Structure formats: C-alpha cells, structure tokens
C-alpha cells in the first residue's frame, strides 16, 4: 500500500467513530402542553349541558413543532420544542375544562359526541391566529358561536382578539415554556368571554 494511502486509512479509522459519536449525541426534544384554569370542586349537574367543538385551527399550526411568527409573513418552527400531542386536541380539551370550571358544570361533552340529546348549547370556535407574534406577545384571534344544540340555531356570534405578554425571555426550554404559559392564559381569557355570553342566555 502506498504510504499516503496508509495515512488516509489511519485517519479514517480514527475519525469514523468520532463522527458517529457526534451524530448520536443529538439534542433531546422537549414537549409542552396548554394548561386549563385551576380546577374547582364546585361543579355539579345544575349548570348548562355544553358541547364544545368543533374547534378549527389554521393548518400551519397543526404540526408537532411549536410555531412562532418572526414577521407578518414569516413563521419559525421550533426544532426541538414540540407539543405533547396534537395542538388542536389540546386546545379543545383545555377550553372544555375552562368552561366547566367557570360555569360550574360537569355536563360538558367534547366534539364529536355520541349523543347530543342532553346538550343545551354547542360552542364552535374557528381560530385564525394563535402564536407568539413579532412583538413578543401571544396573539389569539378567534371567531366563535353558541348554538342551540337541538335546533342548531345560532344564539350568539362573537369575535375575540386577545394578547398576552410572554413572561420570559430566556432561550431554550424557558422561552418556549413561557410561550405555552402565555397561550394558556390567552385561552383562559377566550373561555371567560364565551362563558360570559353563555351566562347571558335565557334558560333553555
């Protein structure tokens, strides 16, 4: 074997394992969820019987990675910071739990339900924006309606535009944890607006 080839072979034998070990030490992913308002024990069967859903989200949000907006026309996907499950399901369940607590009712069903005969009101939500925006705050914009669950008649139409500051500016998990917390607060505010509209409805 020529001397130069021998040196190349030796270098390859040394460098190969180092490259492999570098590839195997990839950065671990972190997973986040939206949290509902603190649960209350004062729920019972006397409150309204609600059907929550469908909740529609923009297609660009329906992905594992946490999405933030770096400009009006540019989105950023977090490489290692992801949702622990489908974000649409997380939003729907947190909204249902929030409404249950605010309205003090345990008669809440999540779309799709198997039997609507016992429901009084159905809440449908179409979210058009729900992410950290270029200003650093989380913006939640949504159209929603409350319908009679039996007749389908729309009782209330609403539009909410909510902003919540992101509490931390640290990098990595702290930053995305703060984003998830601010998104949870925005969803709580949306829940309170919808609950207030439900409370004003005449008894069904």
N, C-alpha and C positions, 0 to 999 in steps of 0.2 A: 504494500500500500504506500503511495507517495506520502511524504512527510506532512504536506499541507492538508491532505485528506484525513490523516490521523488526528491532527489537531481539531479539525472540524467535527469529527466524530466524538472526540472527547468533550468538546463544548456542548454538543447536542445532548450527550448523556447527562451533563450537569444541569443544563438549562431546562431540559424537558420536565423533570419533577418540580422545579421551581415554578414554571408556568402553570402546571396542573394544580399546584397548591394554591396559587394566586386565584385561579378560576374557582376553586372550591370554597374560598372564603368570601362569598358574595354577601352583600349587606342584607340582613333579615328584614322581612316586611313587617309593618305594624298595622294593626286593624282597629277601626274605630266604629262606634255606633252613636246614633242620636238617642238622647235620654228624655223620657217624658217628665212632666212635673212630678214632684214628690207625691207618692200615693197617699190617699186619705182613706181612713177606715169608715168614714161616714157616707157610705154608698148603700143603696137599697133598691127595692123594687118599685118605689113610688115615682122615680124620675121618668123622663121620656125614654121610649124604646127607639134607639137610634141605629141606623145602618150607615156605616162610614165607608165611603168609596162609591165608585172608583176614584182613585187619586192618580192623575196623569202627570208625568214629569217629562221635561224635554229629553229627547233621545241622547243628547250629548252628556247628560248626567247619568244615564242608565248604564253604568260601567263600574267595574270594581275600584278603579283609581279615584281618589278624591280630586275633583275638578275645581280649579280656581281661575279667575279671569285676570289676565295681566294688562289687558286693554279692552276697549269696546269690542274689538273684533278678534281678539286672540285669547285662546284658552290654554291653560297649563295642566298637565296630568301629573300627579304625584307618582313617582316611580315605585316607591317603597311604602307609601301611606295609602291604605285602602280601606274600603268599607267592609265590615264583618257581615256580609250578606248583601242582598240586593237593596239598594238605597230606597227604591220605591216602596218595598215592603216595610222597611224601617220607618219611613215617613208615615205610612198608613197606620201602623200599629202605635206609634207614638201619639199621633193625632187622636186615635180612638181612646187611648189611655188618658190623655189630657181631658177630652170631653167627658169621659166617665167621672173623673175626679172633680172637674169644675161644676158639672151639673148634678153631681151626687147621685149617679145612677150606675147600676151594674148591668143594665139592659142595653148592651152595646154589641152589635154584630159587625164583623169586618167583611167587606166585599171580597169574593162572591159568597153570599149566604145561601143556605139550602131552603129556608122557609122565611118569607117576608110577611106572612100574615099577621105576626105580632108586632111588626115595626110601625112606629108612628111617623118618623121623619127619616129621610135619606139625605146625607151630606155628600155632595160630589165636589171635587176640587181639581182644577186644572192649573198646575204650577208652570209659570213661564220663565222664572229665574229663581235660582236657589244656590248661590255660591258666594265665596268671598270676591268682592269686586275690586277694581283698581285702587279705590280709596282705602282699602284695607278693612272695610266693614263687610259683613254678610248681608246680602240683599235677598229678600224673599218677596216675590211678586206672584200673586195667585188670583184667579177668578174662581168663585165658588157659589154654589147654590144649595138651598134647602128645599126639598120637595116633599110633598105628601107621599109617604111610602106606599100607600094603597092606590091612589088615583094617578100618581105621577105628576100632579100639578105643582108647578114651581111656586113656592111661597115667598122666597127671598132670593134675590141675586146680590152678590157682593164682590168687591174687588179690594184686595189688601196689598199694600206696599210697605214692607217692614224692613228696617235696617237695624242691625245690632253690631256694636263695635267688637272687634276681635281683641280679646283681653291680653294676649301675649305676643311678643314679637320675636321670641327665641326661635332658633332654627330647629329643623327636625321634628321629632315627635311632639315637643311642646307647642310648636306653631300649629300643627295640624290638630292637636288636641284642643287648642283654643278655637280653631275654626269649627270643629264639631260641637263644642260647647255653645258658641255663638249661634250656630244653626239650630241647636236645640232650643235656645231662648227665642229665636225668631218663630219657630214652630209653635212654641207655647203662646206667643202673642197672637198668632193666627188662630189658634184654638180658642183663646179668650174672645176674640172678635166673633167667631162663629157661635160660640156658646151664648154670648150676649144676644145675638139675633134669635137664637132658638128660644131663649127665655122670654122674649117679647111676643112669641107666637101665642094665639089664643089656644086654650086647651082643646085637644083633638078628640 
